[in-house]
Amino acid sequence: MGTFVIEGGHQLKGEITPQGAKNEALQILCAVLLTPEEVTIENIPDIIDVNKLIQLLINFGVKVTQLGPSSYRFQADEVNLDYLHSDQFKVDGRGLRGSIMLVGPLLARFGKGSIPRPGGDKIGRRRLDTHFEGLIKLGAAFNYDKDDHFYSVEAKQLQGTDMLLDEASVTGTANIVMAAVLAKGTTTIYNAACEPYLQQLCAMLNRMGAKISGVGSNLLTIEGVDELGGTTHRILPDMVEIGSWIGLAAMTQSELTIKDVRWEFLGQIPAVFRKLGLTIEKKGDDIYVPAHTNGYEIQNYIDGSILTVADAPWPGFTPDLLSIVLVVATQARGSVLIHQKMFESRLFFVDKLIDMGAKIILCDPHRASIIGHDFKSQLKAATLTSPDIRAGISLLIAALSADGTSTIHNIEQIDRGYERIVERLQAIGAKIQRL
C-alpha cells in the first residue's frame, strides 16, 4: 500500500493541464468492441482504472497498439468470447466498475455478454438494474448466478423498442445506447443521461455509422444499423480534475492557470465555485484562478438564507466534485450546506477533516454543514487514509493547505483517477513525495 508524504502550507504557482476524462474513457474504450475495424483514441489518461480496462480488452483478444503517451489504436477483429466464461474473467471483471459497459457492446455484436458483479468506490449502493432492464427491453434473456455473483445476457438479434429509464444513469444509458446501435429497428430512450461524456460517446458512434439523434437531451432516438466502422476520437479534459485544481488553488491561496479546459463542457462547475466566493477567469480556453490572499466569501441566497450545494444529473452539478466543494468551504467566510443526494457513504470522510480542525457538522449520511475558518486558522496536519478517489483527492488538497506534514495511505485509490499526480503537483511547487 503506497503513501504520500505532504508538507503543507506552501503557495503554488504555475500551469497545470488536465488529463483526459476518466469517465469518458471507460465508455469510449468499451465501444471499440462494436466494430472489427481500427479505432484510434487520443488523450487517454494513464490511470489505474483505465489501464485495467485496456488490459481487459487485450484479454478479449483486442489488438492494442500504443501510438504515443496517451494515444492508442484498437482493433477488435478477433474477439475471444471464451474469455467470458473463464475463471480469470471473473477475477478481472470484479476489479473495475467500468467493466459493466462491456456487456452492451458484446451483446449487440456477438449475441451474449457477461460480467461479474463489479467493484469500484465504496460510496454507497450503485445498483445495476437500469443496465439490465434496458437490455432486457431490447430483447435479451437475463440470468444472474447468485453463487458466483455473475450476470449474463443473450440474444440472437436485439429489437428496437421504446423505454423510459428509472434513473438517468450515465453508465446505464451508455450501455443501452451501445447495444441499441446494432439492434433491428428504432429505439427511444427517455430519461437518458445527457452528460458531456455520453454526448461524446454518441458523437463517436455516429462517426462510426450509427444513427443517434437527440444527443445532449434526455430523449435519444437510435435507428439500428447492420454494422459500424472505424474512427478516430479525442477524449475531453476531465472536468472533475479541473474542479479539483480550482479547489487546490483556493485552499492553498495560489495563482494557477488550468490549461485547455473546454469551457463549453464545464456546465455548472465555474458557477458553483463562484458562489463559494472564488474568482475564476476565462482566458481563451484556460481557467485562471488568482491567489485568494484575502480569502473568499460564500454567497447567500437572495433572501439571505444559507447556500446549499447539491448534486444532480447533468446539467446539474456533478456529485464527483461535492467532496472538493466541501473542503474548499472549510476555509471560506460564511457557511454552506452540502447535500450529497446520490451516494449515502460519500461524506463519511469528513471525520478526517474534523480531526484536522475543520468545523463540520455531519447532519446525516447525505448532508454536511460547514462553517468556514476564513484562513484565520489553518487545518492541522494528520495521518489519513484515502477511502475512494474523490475523497482521496479532497484529503490531499486539505493536506497541501494544512500546517505541518501529513501522510496519506491507500493512495492507490487516488491513482485510480489521477495520472502522475506527484510529478504534476511538484511542477507547480507542491511539497509531496510518494513512498
ZILINWO-V303839 format. One record per backbone hydrogen bond with DSSP energy under -0.5 kcal/mol. NH is the residue of the N-H (numbers start at 0). CO is the residue of the C=O. Records with the same first field share a line. If there is no record, write none. Layout:
NH = CO ; CO
This chain:
3 = 407
4 = 432
5 = 405
6 = 430
7 = 5 ; 403
8 = 399
9 = 399
12 = 427
13 = 254
15 = 256
17 = 15 ; 258
20 = 235
24 = 20
25 = 21
26 = 22
27 = 23
28 = 24
29 = 25
30 = 26
31 = 27 ; 28
32 = 29
33 = 30
34 = 31
38 = 73
39 = 230
40 = 71
41 = 232
43 = 69
46 = 44
47 = 414
48 = 415
50 = 46
51 = 47
52 = 48
53 = 49
54 = 50
55 = 51
56 = 52
57 = 53
58 = 54
59 = 55
60 = 57
61 = 56
62 = 74
63 = 61
64 = 72
66 = 64 ; 70
67 = 70
70 = 67
71 = 40
72 = 64
73 = 38
74 = 62
75 = 34 ; 36
76 = 74
79 = 59
80 = 78
82 = 79
83 = 80
84 = 81
85 = 82
89 = 85
90 = 86
91 = 87
92 = 88
93 = 89
94 = 90 ; 91
95 = 92
98 = 95
99 = 96
100 = 97
101 = 98
102 = 99
104 = 100
105 = 101
106 = 102
107 = 103
108 = 104
109 = 105
110 = 105 ; 106
111 = 105
112 = 152
114 = 150
116 = 148
118 = 93
122 = 120
131 = 127
132 = 128
133 = 129
134 = 130
135 = 131
136 = 132
137 = 133
138 = 135
139 = 134
140 = 153
142 = 151
144 = 149
145 = 143
148 = 144
149 = 144
150 = 114
151 = 142
152 = 112
153 = 140
154 = 110
158 = 137
159 = 183
162 = 187
164 = 162 ; 189
168 = 166
172 = 168
173 = 169
174 = 170
175 = 171
176 = 172
177 = 173
178 = 174
179 = 175
180 = 176
181 = 178
182 = 179
183 = 157
184 = 182
186 = 221
187 = 160
188 = 219
189 = 162 ; 187
190 = 217
191 = 188 ; 217
192 = 168
197 = 194
198 = 194
199 = 195
200 = 196
201 = 197
202 = 198
203 = 199
204 = 200
205 = 201
206 = 202
207 = 203
208 = 205
209 = 204
210 = 222
212 = 220
216 = 213
219 = 188
220 = 212
221 = 186
222 = 210 ; 220
223 = 184 ; 221
224 = 180
228 = 207
230 = 37
232 = 39
234 = 41
237 = 18
238 = 236
241 = 237
242 = 238
243 = 239
244 = 240
245 = 241
246 = 242
247 = 243
248 = 244
249 = 245
250 = 246
251 = 247
252 = 249
253 = 248
254 = 11
255 = 253 ; 288
256 = 13
257 = 286
258 = 15 ; 256
260 = 284
264 = 261
265 = 262
268 = 265
271 = 267
272 = 268
273 = 269
274 = 270
275 = 271
276 = 273
277 = 272
279 = 277
280 = 287
282 = 280 ; 285
283 = 281
285 = 282
286 = 257
287 = 280
288 = 255 ; 286
289 = 287
292 = 290
294 = 291
297 = 332
298 = 274
300 = 304
303 = 300
306 = 334
308 = 336
309 = 307
310 = 338
311 = 316
315 = 312
320 = 317
321 = 318
324 = 320
325 = 321
326 = 322
327 = 323
328 = 324
329 = 325 ; 326
330 = 327
331 = 328
332 = 295
333 = 331
335 = 369
336 = 306
337 = 335 ; 367
338 = 308 ; 336
339 = 337 ; 365
340 = 338
344 = 122
345 = 122 ; 342
346 = 364
347 = 344
349 = 346
350 = 347
351 = 348
352 = 348
353 = 349
354 = 350
355 = 351
356 = 353
357 = 352
358 = 370
359 = 357
360 = 368
361 = 359
362 = 360 ; 366
363 = 366
366 = 363
367 = 337
368 = 360
369 = 335
370 = 358
371 = 333 ; 369
372 = 329
373 = 331
375 = 372
379 = 355
380 = 402
383 = 381 ; 406
385 = 408
386 = 384
391 = 387
392 = 388
393 = 389
394 = 390
395 = 391
396 = 392
397 = 393
398 = 394
399 = 395
400 = 396
401 = 397 ; 398
402 = 378
403 = 401
405 = 5 ; 403
406 = 381
407 = 3
408 = 383
409 = 1
410 = 1
412 = 409
414 = 410
415 = 411
416 = 413
417 = 413
420 = 417
423 = 419
424 = 420
425 = 421
426 = 422
427 = 424
428 = 425
429 = 424
430 = 6
431 = 429
432 = 4
434 = 2 ; 432
